[in-house]
Amino acid sequence: MRASNVSSDGGAESCGLVDDNGSEEDYSYEDLCQANPRYLQPGGEQLAINELISDGSVVCAEALWDHVTMDDQELGFKAGDVIQVLEASNKDWWWGRSEDREAWFPASFVRLRVNQEELSESSSGSTQGEERDEGAGRSRHKHCESKQQMRTNVVREIMNTERVYIKHLKDICEGYIRQCRKHTGMFTVAQLATIFGNIEDIYKFQRKFLKDLEKQYNKEEPHLSEIGSCFLQHQEGFAIYSEYCNNHPGACAELSRLMTQGRYRHFFEACRLLQQMIDIAIDGFLLTPVQKICKYPLQLAELLKYTTQEHSDYNNIKAAHEAMKHVACLINERKRKLESIDKIARWQVSIVGWEGQDILDRSSELIHSGELTRVTRQGRSQQRTFFLFDHQLVCCKKDLLRRDMLYYRGRVDMDDMELVDLEDGRDKDWSLSVKNAFKLVSRSSGEAHLLCAKKQEDKARWLQACGAERRRVQEDREMGMEIPENQKKLAMLNAQKAGHGKSKGYSGCPVAPPLQNLHPLQQRHVTVPASVPQQPVFALAEPRRKPSLLWHTFTKLTPFRK
């Protein structure tokens, strides 16, 4: 037996098992469970995978997120990489191989592939003469049948995981939320909103989506199913996942706080048993929507791979794949923006003498920062530190003694400014000699700001950043990228509570995880890593912009550092 598949999210997924004689039979996770009741017990999925591996099957998993590790005894990989699973006896950490290297990797970062192994097109290539031609003909015919079977497997996986997902959402809404609302002494309305977010809206949306998906599903011949149109029809509806994903870190924090009390642990476990839910903790159930929206682009990419251009669903699947990547990208961008506004709020609180509206009233991202010399019409020069955000440029002055202390000195509305590149030499408008200079001229009032960089390359970076700021503002407008007012107010409130503008500085540099002491790699049953890393919500999505390194400069520019 050469190929296998078992659902990595606890659901029933169809798979094609190819035996050594080349014949194919269709099995599902339910079939495996019926064949051996042990698979129904907690940890049964790992047991099933391990028994498939021990039978000689090659079990492969596809990475959902990047796994960046500082420990050379853990397996690092990028989203989309394929890892061969060698052992899955632990529910959190699996042992696998990637690029001739074996190590531990977090099981929650991957999903098992639907089609574990494609049939070789050259299986008869070792024959000679007429036998080779006949073998090649059989191989082509077999490959055609194989591609249909592969598409069948992917379509069935999409349908089965969708049904299981609906069951999970129903269990959350009826098993947890309904019971929580009955116990007003344990949960406030605000707490429930924090923990569960808009998951009830997601449940309603997904029920409608599955209903339409079932209409397009061909039960008799699944490979002929035309499900691409369903994704296109509902693509705007998937945007509701953005709010849930943004809320999820807060939900995890609130749950962790409640779980320190025994009565809450017992309550959630009682809810699970009463609803007859599978043996997964509540935080695992609440993670499923985040994982689900990540899986759609992967599933559609795999479906497109096994859909021929002659297939009636090809164009719709191709468009659906792009649409779901766009949805994931939009959610990822909003997530990044929310993380950014927390940093911006802490930065503003650290600035001495801040005046006017909060920076978050108009901006949500730092684009560039650095020192420039501001020159007046009278020829006076002032060394200032500038921070370019979307929509505005903030000017600050460094303290003469405490160079890490910044004083607010004003801001410029970039929406009203026109960028003018100046050549080195005498400026005819101001009758001043300038070098590495550019102007920002107000379209409404004509007021101009003359700024000079120390080096030509510094000026080039500023000109490039100003152009990038305009493009990002336009992109955000086209994508409908707006941060809710309550999120902005919450970010400022948290920043003020944490720092009060004086006591704490900001450091945007991530801390490397501590090294973990593991046994030698040659040992198969070694001690697994102590803690499971938290997966990013949408590292899978294809972000439009590279992460900025500018926040690292705030370490040097924030007052009263420890």
C-alpha positions as CSV (number, residue, x, y, z in Angstrom):
1,M,0.0,0.0,0.0
2,R,1.5,3.3,-1.1
3,A,-0.8,6.2,-0.5
4,S,-2.9,7.2,2.4
5,N,-4.9,10.1,3.9
6,V,-6.2,10.8,7.3
7,S,-8.0,14.1,8.4
8,S,-5.7,16.3,10.4
9,D,-8.6,18.3,11.9
10,G,-10.6,15.4,13.3
11,G,-13.0,15.2,10.3
12,A,-13.8,12.4,7.9
13,E,-11.9,12.9,4.7
14,S,-12.0,10.6,1.7
15,C,-8.7,9.3,0.4
16,G,-7.4,7.0,-2.3
17,L,-5.4,4.0,-1.1
18,V,-3.3,2.4,-3.8
19,D,-2.2,-1.1,-3.1
20,D,0.9,-2.8,-4.5
21,N,-0.9,-4.2,-7.5
22,G,-2.0,-0.8,-8.6
23,S,-5.7,-1.1,-7.9
24,E,-7.5,1.7,-6.1
25,E,-10.0,1.6,-3.3
26,D,-11.7,4.6,-1.6
27,Y,-11.4,4.8,2.2
28,S,-12.4,7.5,4.6
29,Y,-11.4,8.2,8.2
30,E,-14.8,6.8,9.2
31,D,-13.9,3.6,7.4
32,L,-10.7,3.3,9.3
33,C,-12.6,4.0,12.6
34,Q,-15.1,1.3,11.8
35,A,-12.4,-1.2,11.0
36,N,-10.6,-0.5,14.3
37,P,-12.6,1.2,17.1
38,R,-9.3,2.3,18.8
39,Y,-9.2,5.2,16.2
40,L,-12.4,6.7,17.8
41,Q,-10.6,7.1,21.2
42,P,-8.7,10.3,22.1
43,G,-5.4,10.3,20.1
44,G,-6.9,7.8,17.6
45,E,-5.9,10.0,14.7
46,Q,-2.2,9.7,15.7
47,L,-2.7,6.0,16.2
48,A,-4.1,5.6,12.7
49,I,-1.3,7.6,11.1
50,N,1.3,5.6,13.0
51,E,-0.2,2.3,11.9
52,L,-0.3,3.5,8.3
53,I,3.4,4.5,8.6
54,S,4.3,1.2,10.1
55,D,2.6,-0.5,7.2
56,G,5.0,1.2,4.8
57,S,2.7,4.0,3.7
58,V,4.3,7.4,2.9
59,V,2.3,10.0,4.9
60,C,2.9,13.6,3.9
61,A,1.7,16.9,5.4
62,E,1.6,20.4,3.9
63,A,2.6,23.4,6.0
64,L,-0.2,25.9,6.7
65,W,2.1,28.4,8.4
66,D,5.8,29.3,8.5
67,H,7.6,27.6,11.4
68,V,10.7,29.7,12.3
69,T,12.7,28.2,15.1
70,M,16.0,29.1,16.8
71,D,16.5,25.4,17.8
72,D,18.3,23.3,15.3
73,Q,16.5,20.2,16.8
74,E,13.2,21.5,15.6
75,L,12.2,21.4,11.9
76,G,11.9,24.8,10.3
77,F,9.7,25.2,7.2
78,K,7.7,27.7,5.2
79,A,4.0,27.7,4.3
80,G,3.4,25.3,1.5
81,D,6.4,23.1,2.2
82,V,5.8,19.3,2.2
83,I,6.9,17.3,5.2
84,Q,7.0,13.5,5.4
85,V,5.5,12.4,8.7
86,L,7.6,9.7,10.4
87,E,5.8,9.5,13.7
88,A,2.6,11.1,15.2
89,S,2.3,9.5,18.6
90,N,2.2,12.9,20.3
91,K,-0.8,15.1,19.6
92,D,1.2,18.4,19.7
93,W,4.5,17.5,18.1
94,W,5.2,15.1,15.2
95,W,8.5,13.7,14.0
96,G,9.1,14.4,10.3
97,R,11.6,14.8,7.5
98,S,12.1,17.7,5.1
99,E,15.0,18.3,2.8
100,D,16.9,15.3,4.2
101,R,16.6,16.5,7.7
102,E,14.6,14.9,10.6
103,A,13.3,16.8,13.6
104,W,10.2,17.7,15.7
105,F,7.6,20.0,14.2
106,P,4.3,21.3,15.7
107,A,1.3,19.3,14.4
108,S,-1.0,22.3,14.4
109,F,1.1,24.0,11.7
110,V,0.4,21.4,9.0
111,R,-2.5,19.5,7.4
112,L,-2.2,16.0,5.9
113,R,-2.3,16.0,2.1
114,V,-5.4,14.5,0.4
115,N,-3.4,12.8,-2.4
116,Q,-0.4,11.5,-0.7
117,E,1.4,10.2,-3.8
118,E,0.8,10.7,-7.5
119,L,1.0,7.8,-9.8
120,S,4.1,7.8,-11.9
121,E,3.6,8.6,-15.6
122,S,6.6,6.5,-16.5
123,S,5.8,3.3,-14.6
124,S,6.4,1.2,-17.8
125,G,9.5,3.0,-18.9
126,S,11.8,0.0,-18.2
127,T,10.3,-2.0,-21.1
128,Q,11.8,-2.2,-24.6
129,G,10.3,-1.9,-28.1
130,E,6.6,-2.6,-28.5
131,E,6.4,-3.4,-24.7
132,R,7.5,0.2,-24.1
133,D,4.9,1.7,-26.4
134,E,2.2,-0.4,-25.0
135,G,3.4,0.4,-21.5
136,A,3.4,4.1,-22.3
137,G,-0.2,3.9,-23.6
138,R,-1.4,2.1,-20.5
139,S,0.5,4.7,-18.4
140,R,-1.3,7.6,-20.1
141,H,-4.7,5.9,-19.7
142,K,-3.9,5.1,-16.1
143,H,-2.7,8.7,-15.5
144,C,-6.0,10.1,-16.9
145,E,-8.0,7.8,-14.6
146,S,-5.6,8.8,-11.7
147,K,-6.2,12.5,-12.3
148,Q,-10.0,12.0,-12.1
149,Q,-9.5,10.0,-8.9
150,M,-7.3,12.7,-7.5
151,R,-9.9,15.4,-8.3
152,T,-12.5,13.1,-6.7
153,N,-10.4,12.9,-3.5
154,V,-10.0,16.7,-3.3
155,V,-13.7,17.4,-3.9
156,R,-14.6,14.9,-1.3
157,E,-12.2,16.4,1.2
158,I,-13.7,19.8,0.6
159,M,-17.2,18.5,1.1
160,N,-16.4,16.3,4.1
161,T,-14.3,18.9,5.9
162,E,-17.1,21.5,5.3
163,R,-19.7,19.2,6.9
164,V,-17.4,18.5,9.9
165,Y,-16.7,22.2,10.2
166,I,-20.4,23.0,10.4
167,K,-20.8,20.4,13.1
168,H,-17.9,22.1,15.1
169,L,-19.6,25.5,14.7
170,K,-22.9,24.1,15.8
171,D,-21.3,22.6,18.9
172,I,-19.7,25.9,19.8
173,C,-22.9,27.9,19.4
174,E,-25.2,25.3,21.1
175,G,-22.8,23.6,23.4
176,Y,-20.9,26.6,24.7
177,I,-22.5,29.9,24.0
178,R,-26.0,28.9,24.8
179,Q,-24.9,27.4,28.2
180,C,-22.7,30.5,29.0
181,R,-25.6,32.8,28.5
182,K,-27.6,30.9,31.0
183,H,-24.9,31.5,33.7
184,T,-25.0,35.3,34.0
185,G,-23.2,35.0,37.3
186,M,-20.1,33.6,35.6
187,F,-20.0,35.5,32.3
188,T,-20.8,39.1,31.4
189,V,-22.0,40.1,27.9
190,A,-18.6,41.7,27.2
191,Q,-16.7,38.5,28.2
192,L,-18.8,36.4,25.8
193,A,-18.2,38.9,23.0
194,T,-14.5,38.7,23.7
195,I,-14.3,34.9,23.9
196,F,-16.6,34.0,21.0
197,G,-16.5,37.1,18.8
198,N,-18.8,36.9,15.8
199,I,-18.7,33.1,15.5
200,E,-22.5,32.9,15.4
201,D,-22.5,35.0,12.3
202,I,-19.9,32.7,10.8
203,Y,-22.1,29.7,11.6
204,K,-25.1,31.3,9.8
205,F,-22.9,32.2,6.8
206,Q,-21.3,28.7,6.6
207,R,-24.6,26.9,6.7
208,K,-25.8,28.9,3.7
209,F,-22.4,28.3,1.9
210,L,-22.6,24.5,2.5
211,K,-26.2,24.4,1.3
212,D,-25.1,25.9,-2.0
213,L,-22.1,23.7,-2.1
214,E,-24.2,20.5,-1.7
215,K,-26.3,21.6,-4.7
216,Q,-23.2,21.7,-6.9
217,Y,-21.8,18.4,-5.6
218,N,-22.1,15.4,-7.9
219,K,-22.5,12.5,-5.6
220,E,-22.4,9.8,-8.3
221,E,-19.3,11.3,-10.1
222,P,-17.6,13.7,-7.7
223,H,-14.9,14.6,-10.2
224,L,-17.6,16.2,-12.4
225,S,-18.7,18.5,-9.5
226,E,-18.7,22.2,-10.3
227,I,-18.2,23.9,-6.9
228,G,-16.1,26.9,-8.1
229,S,-19.1,29.1,-8.6
230,C,-20.1,28.7,-4.9
231,F,-16.8,30.3,-3.7
232,L,-17.2,33.2,-6.2
233,Q,-20.8,33.7,-5.2
234,H,-19.9,34.0,-1.5
235,Q,-16.5,35.6,-1.7
236,E,-17.6,38.9,-0.1
237,G,-19.3,37.0,2.8
238,F,-16.0,35.4,3.8
239,A,-14.9,38.9,4.9
240,I,-16.6,38.3,8.3
241,Y,-13.7,36.1,9.2
242,S,-11.6,39.3,9.5
243,E,-13.3,40.4,12.7
244,Y,-13.1,36.9,14.2
245,C,-9.4,36.5,13.4
246,N,-8.6,39.9,14.8
247,N,-10.5,39.1,18.0
248,H,-8.9,35.6,18.4
249,P,-5.8,36.6,20.4
250,G,-7.9,38.5,22.9
251,A,-10.2,35.5,23.1
252,C,-7.2,33.2,23.9
253,A,-6.0,35.7,26.6
254,E,-9.5,35.8,28.3
255,L,-9.9,32.0,28.2
256,S,-6.4,31.6,29.7
257,R,-7.4,33.9,32.5
258,L,-10.6,32.1,33.2
259,M,-9.0,28.7,33.1
260,T,-6.9,29.5,36.1
261,Q,-10.1,29.0,38.1
262,G,-11.3,25.4,38.6
263,R,-15.0,26.2,38.2
264,Y,-14.5,27.5,34.7
265,R,-12.5,24.5,33.7
266,H,-15.2,22.2,35.0
267,F,-17.9,24.2,33.4
268,F,-16.4,24.1,29.9
269,E,-15.7,20.4,30.2
270,A,-19.3,19.8,31.3
271,C,-20.5,21.8,28.3
272,R,-18.4,19.6,26.0
273,L,-19.7,16.4,27.5
274,L,-23.3,17.5,27.5
275,Q,-23.1,18.4,23.8
276,Q,-21.3,15.1,23.1
277,M,-18.5,16.9,21.4
278,I,-15.2,15.3,20.5
279,D,-12.3,15.4,23.0
280,I,-10.9,18.8,22.1
281,A,-10.6,21.7,24.6
282,I,-12.7,24.9,24.0
283,D,-9.6,26.8,22.7
284,G,-9.1,24.1,20.1
285,F,-12.7,24.6,18.9
286,L,-12.3,28.4,18.8
287,L,-9.2,28.0,16.6
288,T,-11.1,26.1,13.8
289,P,-12.5,29.2,12.0
290,V,-8.9,30.6,11.9
291,Q,-7.6,27.3,10.5
292,K,-10.5,27.0,8.1
293,I,-10.1,30.3,6.3
294,C,-6.4,29.4,5.9
295,K,-7.3,26.0,4.3
296,Y,-9.5,27.3,1.5
297,P,-6.7,28.7,-0.7
298,L,-4.8,25.4,-0.2
299,Q,-7.7,23.2,-1.0
300,L,-8.6,25.2,-4.1
301,A,-5.0,25.2,-5.3
302,E,-5.0,21.4,-5.0
303,L,-8.3,21.2,-6.8
304,L,-7.0,23.4,-9.6
305,K,-4.0,21.1,-9.9
306,Y,-6.1,18.1,-10.7
307,T,-8.7,20.0,-12.8
308,T,-8.0,19.9,-16.6
309,Q,-8.4,23.1,-18.7
310,E,-11.2,21.2,-20.6
311,H,-13.2,20.7,-17.4
312,S,-16.3,22.9,-17.2
313,D,-15.3,24.0,-13.7
314,Y,-11.7,25.0,-14.5
315,N,-12.3,28.8,-15.0
316,N,-14.4,29.1,-11.9
317,I,-12.0,27.1,-9.8
318,K,-9.1,29.3,-11.0
319,A,-11.1,32.5,-10.3
320,A,-12.2,31.1,-6.9
321,H,-8.6,30.3,-5.9
322,E,-7.6,33.9,-6.7
323,A,-10.6,35.2,-4.8
324,M,-9.9,33.2,-1.7
325,K,-6.3,34.2,-1.8
326,H,-7.5,37.8,-1.9
327,V,-9.8,37.2,1.0
328,A,-7.0,35.7,3.0
329,C,-4.7,38.6,2.0
330,L,-7.3,41.2,3.1
331,I,-7.8,39.5,6.5
332,N,-4.0,39.2,6.9
333,E,-3.6,42.9,6.1
334,R,-6.3,43.9,8.6
335,K,-4.6,41.7,11.2
336,R,-1.3,43.4,10.5
337,K,-2.9,46.8,10.8
338,L,-4.4,46.0,14.2
339,E,-1.0,44.8,15.5
340,S,0.5,48.0,14.1
341,I,-1.9,50.4,15.8
342,D,-1.0,49.0,19.3
343,K,2.7,49.8,18.5
344,I,1.7,53.3,17.2
345,A,-0.4,54.0,20.3
346,R,2.5,53.1,22.6
347,W,4.8,55.3,20.5
348,Q,2.5,58.3,20.8
349,V,2.2,57.9,24.5
350,S,6.0,58.0,24.8
351,I,6.2,61.4,22.9
352,V,6.5,64.4,25.3
353,G,4.1,67.3,24.8
354,W,1.9,65.6,22.2
355,E,-0.7,68.1,20.8
356,G,-3.9,67.7,18.7
357,Q,-5.7,64.6,17.6
358,D,-4.3,61.2,18.2
359,I,-2.2,59.7,15.5
360,L,-4.6,56.8,15.2
361,D,-7.4,59.1,14.2
362,R,-6.0,59.1,10.7
363,S,-3.0,56.7,10.5
364,S,-2.5,53.0,11.1
365,E,1.0,52.3,9.8
366,L,4.6,53.6,10.1
367,I,6.2,53.8,6.7
368,H,9.6,55.5,7.3
369,S,11.5,57.4,9.9
370,G,14.8,59.2,10.2
371,E,16.6,62.5,10.7
372,L,16.2,65.5,8.4
373,T,17.2,69.1,8.5
374,R,14.3,71.5,8.3
375,V,15.2,74.8,6.6
376,T,13.2,78.1,7.0
377,R,12.9,80.8,4.3
378,Q,15.3,82.9,6.5
379,G,17.9,80.2,6.1
380,R,17.7,78.8,9.7
381,S,18.2,75.1,10.0
382,Q,16.8,72.8,12.6
383,Q,17.7,69.1,13.1
384,R,14.5,67.1,13.5
385,T,13.4,63.5,13.6
386,F,10.5,62.7,11.3
387,F,8.1,59.8,11.3
388,L,6.1,59.2,8.1
389,F,2.8,57.5,8.6
390,D,0.0,57.0,6.2
391,H,-1.7,60.4,5.7
392,Q,0.7,62.4,7.9
393,L,4.3,63.2,8.7
394,V,5.1,63.8,12.4
395,C,8.0,66.0,13.4
396,C,9.9,65.6,16.7
397,K,12.9,67.1,18.5
398,K,15.4,65.1,20.4
399,D,16.3,66.3,24.0
400,L,19.8,67.8,24.1
401,L,20.9,65.7,27.1
402,R,18.6,62.7,26.8
403,R,18.9,61.8,23.1
404,D,16.3,59.0,23.5
405,M,13.7,61.5,24.6
406,L,11.4,63.0,21.9
407,Y,9.4,66.2,22.0
408,Y,6.4,66.8,19.7
409,R,7.0,69.6,17.2
410,G,4.1,69.4,14.7
411,R,2.9,67.4,11.8
412,V,2.2,67.7,8.0
413,D,-1.0,66.5,6.2
414,M,0.4,64.3,3.4
415,D,-3.0,64.2,1.7
416,D,-2.6,67.9,1.0
417,M,1.1,67.9,0.0
418,E,2.8,67.7,-3.3
419,L,6.4,66.3,-3.3
420,V,9.0,68.3,-5.2
421,D,12.5,66.9,-5.8
422,L,15.1,69.6,-5.7
423,E,18.5,69.5,-7.5
424,D,21.6,70.4,-5.6
425,G,22.5,74.1,-5.9
426,R,20.6,77.3,-5.4
427,D,16.8,77.1,-5.0
428,K,15.3,79.9,-7.1
429,D,12.1,80.2,-4.9
430,W,13.9,80.6,-1.6
431,S,17.3,81.9,-2.8
432,L,19.1,79.4,-0.7
433,S,21.8,76.9,-1.6
434,V,20.6,73.3,-0.9
435,K,21.9,69.8,-1.1
436,N,20.1,66.5,-0.9
437,A,16.9,68.5,-0.5
438,F,13.1,68.1,-1.3
439,K,10.0,70.1,-0.7
440,L,6.5,69.4,0.5
441,V,4.2,72.0,-0.9
442,S,0.6,72.4,0.3
443,R,-1.9,72.3,-2.5
444,S,-4.5,74.4,-0.6
445,S,-2.3,77.1,1.0
446,G,0.9,77.0,-1.0
447,E,2.9,76.7,2.2
448,A,6.2,74.8,1.6
449,H,8.5,72.8,3.9
450,L,12.1,72.5,2.8
451,L,13.8,69.3,4.1
452,C,17.4,68.2,3.6
453,A,19.0,64.8,4.1
454,K,22.6,64.1,5.2
455,K,23.3,61.9,2.2
456,Q,22.0,61.3,-1.3
457,E,20.9,57.8,-0.4
458,D,19.0,59.1,2.6
459,K,17.1,61.5,0.3
460,A,16.4,58.7,-2.1
461,R,14.9,56.6,0.7
462,W,12.6,59.5,1.7
463,L,11.4,60.1,-1.8
464,Q,10.7,56.4,-2.2
465,A,8.9,56.3,1.1
466,C,6.7,59.3,0.2
467,G,5.7,57.6,-3.0
468,A,5.0,54.4,-1.1
469,E,2.8,56.3,1.4
470,R,0.6,57.6,-1.4
471,R,0.3,54.1,-3.0
472,R,-0.6,52.6,0.4
473,V,-3.3,55.2,1.0
474,Q,-4.8,54.4,-2.4
475,E,-4.6,50.6,-1.8
476,D,-6.3,50.9,1.6
477,R,-9.0,53.0,0.0
478,E,-9.6,50.4,-2.7
479,M,-9.6,47.5,-0.3
480,G,-11.9,49.3,2.1
481,M,-9.2,49.0,4.8
482,E,-10.6,50.8,7.9
483,I,-9.8,50.2,11.5
484,P,-12.9,50.3,13.7
485,E,-13.1,53.3,16.1
486,N,-13.5,51.1,19.1
487,Q,-10.2,49.3,18.2
488,K,-8.4,52.6,18.0
489,K,-9.7,53.8,21.3
490,L,-8.9,50.5,23.0
491,A,-5.3,50.7,21.7
492,M,-4.8,54.2,23.0
493,L,-6.4,53.3,26.4
494,N,-4.1,50.2,26.8
495,A,-1.1,52.3,25.8
496,Q,-1.9,55.0,28.4
497,K,-2.5,52.4,31.1
498,A,0.8,50.6,30.3
499,G,3.1,53.6,30.0
500,H,1.4,56.8,31.2
501,G,3.8,58.5,28.8
502,K,6.8,58.3,31.1
503,S,7.5,55.0,32.8
504,K,8.0,52.6,30.0
505,G,9.8,52.6,26.7
506,Y,8.9,50.5,23.7
507,S,10.9,47.8,22.1
508,G,9.6,46.2,18.9
509,C,12.3,43.6,18.7
510,P,11.0,40.0,19.1
511,V,12.6,37.9,21.8
512,A,14.2,34.6,20.5
513,P,12.6,31.5,22.1
514,P,14.7,29.7,24.6
515,L,16.6,26.7,23.4
516,Q,15.2,23.4,24.4
517,N,17.3,20.5,25.5
518,L,16.3,17.4,23.4
519,H,17.9,14.0,23.1
520,P,20.0,13.1,20.0
521,L,18.2,13.2,16.7
522,Q,18.9,9.6,16.0
523,Q,16.5,8.5,18.7
524,R,12.9,8.2,17.5
525,H,11.1,8.3,20.9
526,V,12.8,11.4,22.3
527,T,11.3,14.0,24.6
528,V,9.1,16.4,22.7
529,P,9.6,20.2,23.0
530,A,8.1,21.6,26.1
531,S,5.7,24.2,24.5
532,V,3.8,24.4,21.3
533,P,4.4,27.7,19.3
534,Q,1.4,29.8,18.5
535,Q,0.6,29.8,14.9
536,P,0.2,33.1,13.1
537,V,-3.2,33.8,11.9
538,F,-2.4,34.4,8.3
539,A,1.2,33.8,7.5
540,L,-0.2,31.6,4.7
541,A,-1.7,34.6,2.9
542,E,0.4,36.4,0.4
543,P,0.9,39.9,2.0
544,R,1.2,42.9,-0.3
545,R,4.1,44.4,1.7
546,K,7.2,43.1,3.4
547,P,7.2,43.6,7.2
548,S,8.8,46.9,8.2
549,L,12.0,47.0,10.2
550,L,11.4,50.6,11.2
551,W,9.9,49.7,14.6
552,H,13.4,48.6,15.7
553,T,14.4,52.3,15.6
554,F,11.8,53.1,18.3
555,T,14.0,51.3,20.8
556,K,16.5,54.1,20.5
557,L,14.0,56.9,20.2
558,T,11.6,56.2,23.0
559,P,12.0,58.2,26.3
560,F,12.9,56.6,29.7
561,R,14.0,53.3,28.4
562,K,14.8,50.7,31.1
